[in-house]
């Protein structure tokens, strides 16, 4: 079991999605709108983007820890080191112990990821209600943001990080690897 698709197996830095977008820039001047709902939309757009950016950063933390476990397990089972040098028995044992320690620590981080995912999903639902949909069923969120001067970094953060919504990475290394594999497959088929 591992974190990477076949295409990604050769790269130790392959991640299921692009690194999280930089946090949205705080607006220098927050416009004052005549419609109080537009003020709420402005705030919601920035809050939603920040929530997704935080979620993506937590995913990256989980991914790094799961990747470390993957690597340590491989070394613990006798894989050669990155430079091709065989690993001695003492190092294999130590790597196996480190992997088990990280496996015990990972559930706490995954629980935080799950909580942030549910929070981001709730924020998405609030955003959908506040912004609504046009006659074709398309969200008015991006059009409203562009028409009202919301920074493109806000829209980029939402576009790049929404992939983490509707995921459940579970609370174990194995469940994280399985859901990560599903996420990679979805990206590769898109």
NORTAFEN-V412048 format. One record per residue. N is the residue number from 1. RES is the residue in three letters. SS is DSSP state (~ for helix, > for strand, _ for the rest). PHI is phi in degrees with one decimal (999 if undefined). Layout:
# NORTAFEN-V412048
N:RES:SS:PHI
N:RES:SS:PHI
This chain:
# NORTAFEN-V412048
1:UNK:_:999
2:UNK:_:-150.1
3:UNK:_:-90.0
4:UNK:_:-108.0
5:UNK:_:-76.3
6:UNK:_:-59.9
7:UNK:_:-65.4
8:UNK:_:-96.2
9:UNK:_:-59.6
10:UNK:_:-80.5
11:UNK:_:-109.1
12:UNK:_:-75.4
13:UNK:_:-103.6
14:UNK:_:-67.2
15:UNK:_:-128.1
16:UNK:_:-56.2
17:UNK:_:-138.4
18:UNK:_:-58.7
19:UNK:_:-55.6
20:UNK:_:-58.7
21:UNK:_:-63.9
22:UNK:_:-57.4
23:UNK:_:-55.2
24:UNK:_:-56.4
25:UNK:_:-69.1
26:UNK:_:-67.1
27:UNK:_:-63.7
28:UNK:_:-68.0
29:UNK:_:-125.6
30:UNK:_:-85.9
31:UNK:_:-67.2
32:UNK:_:-105.4
33:UNK:_:-101.6
34:UNK:_:-69.0
35:UNK:_:-90.2
36:UNK:~:-58.7
37:UNK:~:-67.4
38:UNK:~:-67.9
39:UNK:~:-61.7
40:UNK:~:-66.1
41:UNK:~:-63.4
42:UNK:~:-56.9
43:UNK:~:-63.8
44:UNK:~:-63.3
45:UNK:~:-58.7
46:UNK:~:-71.2
47:UNK:~:-66.5
48:UNK:~:-63.2
49:UNK:~:-62.9
50:UNK:~:-64.8
51:UNK:~:-63.7
52:UNK:~:-67.5
53:UNK:~:-65.0
54:UNK:~:-64.6
55:UNK:~:-60.0
56:UNK:~:-63.5
57:UNK:~:-65.7
58:UNK:~:-67.4
59:UNK:~:-57.5
60:UNK:~:-60.4
61:UNK:~:-61.5
62:UNK:~:-62.7
63:UNK:~:-59.9
64:UNK:~:-60.8
65:UNK:~:-65.0
66:UNK:~:-64.5
67:UNK:~:-62.6
68:UNK:~:-60.6
69:UNK:~:-61.8
70:UNK:~:-54.7
71:UNK:~:-63.9
72:UNK:~:-65.9
73:UNK:~:-62.8
74:UNK:~:-61.4
75:UNK:~:-65.4
76:UNK:~:-65.1
77:UNK:_:-97.3
78:UNK:_:100.3
79:UNK:_:-65.2
80:UNK:_:-70.7
81:UNK:_:-67.1
82:UNK:_:-54.8
83:UNK:_:-88.6
84:UNK:_:89.9
85:UNK:_:-75.0
86:UNK:_:-60.8
87:UNK:_:-97.0
88:UNK:_:-74.5
89:UNK:~:-60.0
90:UNK:~:-64.1
91:UNK:~:-68.0
92:UNK:~:-58.7
93:UNK:~:-63.5
94:UNK:~:-62.8
95:UNK:~:-63.9
96:UNK:~:-62.1
97:UNK:~:-66.3
98:UNK:~:-61.0
99:UNK:~:-61.0
100:UNK:~:-65.5
101:UNK:~:-62.5
102:UNK:~:-67.3
103:UNK:~:-62.1
104:UNK:~:-73.8
105:UNK:~:-83.0
106:UNK:~:-59.0
107:UNK:~:-56.8
108:UNK:~:-63.9
109:UNK:~:-66.9
110:UNK:~:-67.2
111:UNK:~:-64.7
112:UNK:~:-63.9
113:UNK:~:-61.0
114:UNK:~:-62.7
115:UNK:~:-63.8
116:UNK:~:-66.4
117:UNK:~:-63.0
118:UNK:~:-63.3
119:UNK:~:-64.0
120:UNK:~:-67.7
121:UNK:~:-64.6
122:UNK:~:-64.7
123:UNK:~:-63.9
124:UNK:~:-61.3
125:UNK:~:-63.4
126:UNK:~:-62.6
127:UNK:~:-63.7
128:UNK:~:-62.3
129:UNK:~:-68.2
130:UNK:~:-68.7
131:UNK:~:-89.5
132:UNK:_:74.1
133:UNK:>:-131.1
134:UNK:_:-85.1
135:UNK:_:-64.5
136:UNK:_:-93.2
137:UNK:_:87.7
138:UNK:_:-92.9
139:UNK:>:-60.3
140:UNK:_:-87.7
141:UNK:~:-52.3
142:UNK:~:-65.1
143:UNK:~:-64.9
144:UNK:~:-61.5
145:UNK:~:-59.4
146:UNK:~:-63.6
147:UNK:~:-71.8
148:UNK:_:-112.4
149:UNK:_:77.4
150:UNK:_:-70.0
151:UNK:_:-54.7
152:UNK:~:-62.6
153:UNK:~:-65.1
154:UNK:~:-67.0
155:UNK:~:-64.5
156:UNK:~:-63.5
157:UNK:~:-61.0
158:UNK:~:-67.5
159:UNK:~:-63.1
160:UNK:~:-78.1
161:UNK:~:-109.4
162:UNK:~:-68.5
163:UNK:~:-60.8
164:UNK:~:-81.1
165:UNK:_:-73.5
166:UNK:_:59.0
167:UNK:_:-115.5
168:UNK:_:-143.7
169:UNK:_:-83.0
170:UNK:_:69.1
171:UNK:_:-126.6
172:UNK:_:-131.6
173:UNK:~:-59.2
174:UNK:~:-62.6
175:UNK:~:-68.3
176:UNK:~:-63.3
177:UNK:~:-60.3
178:UNK:~:-64.5
179:UNK:~:-68.1
180:UNK:~:-63.0
181:UNK:~:-62.5
182:UNK:~:-63.9
183:UNK:~:-63.9
184:UNK:~:-62.7
185:UNK:~:-61.2
186:UNK:~:-64.3
187:UNK:~:-67.7
188:UNK:~:-69.5
189:UNK:~:-85.9
190:UNK:_:-78.3
